[in-house]
Amino acid sequence: MKERSTDTFRKIRQSPLLAQYTAAFEAATGLPLELHEPELERICHGSTSSNQFCSRLNQDGNFSECVAVIEEFRRSADSVPQSLCCFAGLQESIVPVFAGQTVVAYLSTGQVFVKERCEVQWEDVANHLIEQGCDCEEVTVLEKSWRKSRILSEKSYGGAVNLLAVFATQLSALVEQIVLGENQSEPPAITRAKRYINAHLSENIGLNEVAAHVAMSPYHFCRIFKNVTGLTYKQFLTRRRIELAKCRLRHPDARASEVAYEVGFGSLSQFNRSFRQTVGISPSEWRIKDSPRMEEDS
């Protein structure tokens, strides 16, 4: 499963969607944007929007005080965006990207001063640097970079983090396509099975029916399907129905009860239970959370 997770992360990193959004985000906000593996081994931006103080400090590896911020993120990382202030008074934020309820990546931005948050004097920063082994010449150079760091209002910085949260939702949808989509290297029978499932989502299709369609015994089909996709037949079917439901729920006039039956669930309670197990929140909660994206797309 670790290898599968790494492969998914690699595909996200290589996706045109990430490249396009990174360029747009950095041009619009002047802030850096990076994608990180869920282990958060390091947070050190390498884009042209990066804070030069942070870049200089970490040019030979993660600076110990910066490592402390990463460790704190590891302890506090949750299903919502997190923001922390480093020893130098600079704000850093991470936003999780999900596959179902599992965090598969984090988006990060920051390395700026935010008004009324964690105000720090240079003398305190300099003392930290000296304690960590920086010589006077290095401290002088770092001070110049530190004083050039951008200053944003609470509202502006919060808006940038909210933009990342919206984009994280879009990336999560991409992850679902990666996990559930067709793979050129997979057995043809599994590709046919996926196509058959996608074409009959709203129907009461069972395992035996799909296995028969690809001329396999149910046992053999289950084993091959799980090995190729990482999901059981039932998990795959449920997740495909949930993704279709999300598309339906974005329509302002769509009722959850109607959507439940349209995408193949036998009852509203089953739909609500499956949605919460897969997404982590109820359909109504997801609809509210997704509303900024709906407004943006309209």
N, C-alpha and C positions, 0 to 999 in steps of 0.2 A: 504493500500500500504506500510506503514511503517513496518507492520508485515511481509509482503512478502519480503521486502528488507532485513530485519534482518535474515530471513530464508535463503535467497540467500547468505548473508555474512557468515553465519554459515557453509553452505555447502562448500564455498570456503576455509574457514579456515580448515575444516576437510579433504579437498581433498588431495590425495597422491601426486598430482602434486606440490602443495605448499610445502609440507614437503620435497620432493625430491629436489626441486629447492633451498629451504632455506639452506639445508645441503650443496649442491654443491656451492652455492654462498658464504656462509660463509667460506667454506674450501678454495675456490679459491682466495677470496679477503681479508679474515680476518676481514671483516666488518659485522655488525649485519644486519639482515633483519627482518622486522616485517610487519604484515598486520593490517591495522586499518580501523575501520568503517568510513564512509564519514564525520561524525560529528567531527572527530579528537579530541576526548575527552582528550586523553593523548598520548604522544609519549615518551615511556620509555622502551627501549629494555631490554629484559630479557634473551637473549641468552648468551652463553659463549663468544661470540665475542663482547659483550657490553663494552663500555668504563666504567671503574670502577669509574671514577670521576662522571659521570652521574648517575651511579647506586647508589652510596653512597648518592649523593645529593637528589635523589628522592626515597630513600628507605621507607620514611614515607608518600609518596604522592608527587604529582608534585610540585617541587620547584617553587616559584613565578616567577623567571626569566625565567624558562623553560616554564611556562605557557604563558609568553609573546611571546615566539617563536611559540607556538601552535596557539595563537590568530592571529599572523601575517600570519601563514600558512592558517588559515581559511579565512582571508581577501584576500589573494593573490592566493589561490588555483584555478587552472584553468585546461584546458585540456592538459597541457604540464607539464613535470617535473619542480619542484620548489626547489630552494636551498636557505637556510638562514644560517647566522652565529649567534651563541648565544653570550651571554655576556662574556663567557669564551673563545671565539675565535674558538669554535668547529663548524664544518660544519654539517648541517643536510639537508637531501633531501627527498622529497616525490614524488611519481609517481602515477597518477590516474589509476584506473582500471574501465572500462566502461561496461555498459549493454546498447547497443545502444548509445545514447548521454548522458545517466545518469551515474554519478560517483557512483559506488557501494562500492568502497573500495580504500584505498591508500596503496602502498608499501612504506616503509621508510628505509633509511640507513643513515650512517654518523657517527657522534660523533668522528670526527678526525680533525686534523689540516691539512689544505690544503695550501701549499706554495703559497705565494703572495696573500692570501685571508684573510682579517680580522685578521691581526696580533695584538695580545693583550699581554700586560705585566702582569705578575702574580700579581704585586702590585695592579693593577686595579681590577683584579678578586677578590683578598682578600678583598679589600674595599667593593665590592658588597656583598660578603658573610657576612661580619661583619654587614653591614647595614641591612641585612635580618635576623639577629639574631644568626648567627653562632658564637660559642665561639672560643677562640684562639686554643684550642686543636683540635677542629673539622677542623679549617682552616689548621692547620699543616698536618693533615692526608689527607685532600683533595688536598693539594699542591702536595704531593707525587704522588697521582693518576693522577692529572692534568699533571704533568711533564712526566708521562709514556704514555700519549696519543700518538697514532700513528700519524705520519706525512706523508702525501702523496703528490705527485706532482699533479698539476692541471690535467695533462693528465691521470694519473692513476685513480684519483677520478672521472673524467668525464667518463672514460671507465666503471667504476662500475655502475654509474647512467644510462649509456646507456644500460648496461646489464639488469638493472631493467626495463627499458622502453620496451625492447624486450620481457621480461617475462610478463610484464603487458598486452601486446598484446595477449600472449598465455592464460593468465588468463581470458581476455575478451572473448576469444573463449570458454573457459570453462563455463563462465557465460551464454553465449548463449545456450550451451547444457543444462545447468540447467533450464533456463527459458523455452526453447523450447522442452526439452526432455520429455520422458514419466515418469509419476509418478505412483508408485505402488498403491498409495492411491486414485488416481483419478478415476472417473466413467469409466467403460469399454468402453462406447460409445465415450468418449473423446479420449481415447487411440486409438480406431479404426479410429476415425476421423484424428488424427495426422498421423497415418500410411498411411491412404489413401492420405492425402495431400502430404506427403513425397514421395510417389510413383508416384505422378502425377504433380510434381512441374513445369515441362516444358510445361504442357498443360494448356488450358484455363479453369481451374476448378472454378466453381462459388459456392457461398454459398448454393444455393438450391440443387446442386448436392451432396455436402458433407453431408448436413443435411439428404437428402434422403438415402444416403449410410448407415447412422447409425439409420435410421427409426425415425427421429425426425422432427417436424415442424421447418422451418427456425427460427421462433421467439424463440421457446424453446431452440433450439440448440445454438443460439447466446447468450442467457442469461446464459446457463450452461457453455458454452465454455469460456466466459469472466470471469465468477466467478471462474473457475478452473485455468485458465492460466494467468489471469490478462491482457490479450490482446484480442482485437476483432479478428474475423476471418481474416479480411483483414490485420491487423497488423501482425498476426502470419504468414500468407502466405508470406507477403513481407519480413519479417525477415528471414524466412527459405530460400527464394530465394536469399537474399543478402548473407547469409552464404555460400550457394552453389556457388554463384558468386565469393566470396573470394577465395575459393579453386581453381576455374578455372583460376582466375587472377594470381595466383602464378606461373602458367606455363608461361615462358618467351615469348612463341610464340602466346599466346592467345590474340585475339583482343577484345576490350571491346564491340564492336558492335555484334560480334559473341556470346560472353558470355551472353549478354543481352537477346538474343533470346533463347539460350540454357537453361536458367534457368526460362523462362516463361514470360519475359516482352514483351509487345507489340511493344515497340520502344526503341531506344537508349536514347532518351530524357526522357522517363518515367523511364528507368533504372537509368540514372544519377541523376534524381530528387529524386527517392526513396532511392538511395544509400546515397546521401548527407543527406537526412532527417533522415535516420537510423544511419549512421556512423558518420556524422558530417563533412565529407570531401568528395570530388569527388572520383570516382574509380581510376583515374590517380594519385591523391594525395595520396590515400591509398596505391597504388602500390609502390610508391616511399618510403613512410614511412615504409612499410613492407619489403622492399628490404634487410635490414640487416638480417632479419629472413630467407628470401629466400636463401641468400648466405650461412647462417649457416647450413640450412637443406640440401643444395646441396652437 
